[in-house]
């Protein structure tokens, strides 16, 4: 399946307005070192939930989701303002994304058993690229592998002009919700 066709499938299955609203509600409250794993889990799970489980969250090494209907594995990467600039929403000339962290050891640019498609998202935009299209842009960095992808090499699922976010009167305090869940667990024993 070509990338354009697959982008259209993702667009038809995924509620990008709910996703954008969620990301806007979370804001920067999960950007510190201790909370980044929670942020990643929330973002990755939302791709499953906002697609009515079409993209199953598998949370495996090198792949975050599985499209069981089409037989594809997807790696999901969220990059704050990584596709378009924050204020003017202008396209980035080059999109840089960390694909593999080798924890301080440079091991070249080989990704063993890569996902079929790489999904790159920011709060109000999403693009995909298949591995064959991505491979020429892999770059070795001291602690892993990055991709430096020319903007024109990406296929967009949706762009900022396609998004309408909703907000609630209540701000979501994730840390308060998490602390309450932890206390409920502790008190259950």
NORTATA-V848116 format. One record per residue. N is the residue number from 0. RES is the residue in one small letter. PSI is psi as a letter, one per 30 degrees, with the letter a starting at -180 (none if undefined). OMEGA is omega in whole degrees, -180 to 180 (NA if undefined). D_CENTER is the distance of its C-alpha to the mean C-alpha in whole Angstrom. Layout:
{{N/RES/PSI/OMEGA/D_CENTER} {N/RES/PSI/OMEGA/D_CENTER}}
This chain:
{{0/x/k/-180/21} {1/x/l/-173/20} {2/x/e/180/17} {3/x/e/179/18} {4/x/e/-179/19} {5/x/e/175/16} {6/x/e/178/14} {7/x/e/177/17} {8/x/e/179/17} {9/x/e/-179/13} {10/x/e/-179/14} {11/x/f/-176/17} {12/x/f/-169/16} {13/x/k/178/13} {14/x/i/-176/14} {15/x/f/178/12} {16/x/e/176/15} {17/x/e/179/14} {18/x/e/-179/11} {19/x/e/178/12} {20/x/e/178/15} {21/x/e/-178/13} {22/x/e/177/11} {23/x/e/179/14} {24/x/e/179/16} {25/x/e/180/15} {26/x/b/-177/15} {27/x/g/-174/16} {28/x/f/179/17} {29/x/g/-178/15} {30/x/f/180/15} {31/x/l/-172/18} {32/x/e/-175/18} {33/x/f/-174/19} {34/x/f/-175/16} {35/x/e/179/13} {36/x/e/176/13} {37/x/e/180/13} {38/x/e/179/10} {39/x/e/179/8} {40/x/e/180/10} {41/x/e/-179/10} {42/x/e/-179/7} {43/x/e/178/6} {44/x/e/-180/10} {45/x/f/177/10} {46/x/e/176/8} {47/x/e/-175/11} {48/x/e/-178/14} {49/x/g/171/13} {50/x/g/-177/14} {51/x/h/176/17} {52/x/g/177/16} {53/x/e/178/16} {54/x/j/-177/13} {55/x/k/177/14} {56/x/j/-179/12} {57/x/f/175/14} {58/x/h/178/12} {59/x/l/179/14} {60/x/k/178/15} {61/x/g/177/13} {62/x/k/-179/11} {63/x/f/-175/9} {64/x/l/177/10} {65/x/k/172/14} {66/x/j/-175/15} {67/x/f/-179/19} {68/x/e/-178/20} {69/x/f/177/20} {70/x/h/-179/19} {71/x/k/169/16} {72/x/k/-179/14} {73/x/k/172/10} {74/x/k/-174/8} {75/x/k/179/4} {76/x/k/176/3} {77/x/k/-179/3} {78/x/j/180/7} {79/x/k/-179/10} {80/x/h/-177/12} {81/x/f/-179/11} {82/x/e/179/12} {83/x/l/178/14} {84/x/l/-174/17} {85/x/e/-172/17} {86/x/e/-175/20} {87/x/f/-179/22} {88/x/h/176/18} {89/x/k/-180/20} {90/x/k/173/18} {91/x/k/178/17} {92/x/e/178/19} {93/x/k/178/17} {94/x/j/-179/13} {95/x/k/-179/13} {96/x/k/176/10} {97/x/k/-178/12} {98/x/f/-176/11} {99/x/k/177/14} {100/x/j/-179/16} {101/x/g/176/20} {102/x/h/173/21} {103/x/f/-180/23} {104/x/k/178/24} {105/x/k/-178/24} {106/x/g/178/24} {107/x/a/-177/24} {108/x/g/-180/21} {109/x/k/174/21} {110/x/j/179/18} {111/x/k/179/20} {112/x/h/-178/19} {113/x/l/174/16} {114/x/l/178/14} {115/x/e/-179/15} {116/x/k/175/12} {117/x/k/-179/9} {118/x/k/180/6} {119/x/k/-176/5} {120/x/k/165/5} {121/x/a/-173/7} {122/x/e/-174/9} {123/x/g/178/11} {124/x/l/178/10} {125/x/k/177/8} {126/x/l/175/10} {127/x/l/175/10} {128/x/k/178/13} {129/x/l/-173/15} {130/x/e/180/16} {131/x/e/178/19} {132/x/e/-177/18} {133/x/e/-171/16} {134/x/e/-180/19} {135/x/f/-176/21} {136/x/g/179/18} {137/x/k/-177/18} {138/x/k/176/20} {139/x/k/175/21} {140/x/l/-174/21} {141/x/e/-177/23} {142/x/g/177/20} {143/x/b/-178/18} {144/x/k/173/17} {145/x/l/170/15} {146/x/k/175/14} {147/x/j/-169/16} {148/x/k/173/16} {149/x/k/-177/18} {150/x/e/-177/17} {151/x/f/179/19} {152/x/f/-179/18} {153/x/k/173/14} {154/x/k/-174/15} {155/x/k/173/13} {156/x/e/174/13} {157/x/l/-178/13} {158/x/l/-178/14} {159/x/e/-179/15} {160/x/f/180/19} {161/x/f/-170/18} {162/x/k/171/16} {163/x/j/-178/19} {164/x/l/174/18} {165/x/l/178/20} {166/x/l/176/21} {167/x/l/178/23} {168/x/f/179/26} {169/x/k/173/25} {170/x/k/-179/23} {171/x/k/177/21} {172/x/i/-175/21} {173/x/e/-177/19} {174/x/e/177/21} {175/x/e/178/24} {176/x/e/-180/23} {177/x/e/180/22} {178/x/e/178/25} {179/x/e/178/27} {180/x/e/179/25} {181/x/e/179/26} {182/x/e/176/30} {183/x/e/178/30} {184/x/e/-179/29} {185/x/e/-178/32} {186/x/f/-179/34} {187/x/f/179/34} {188/x/none/NA/36}}
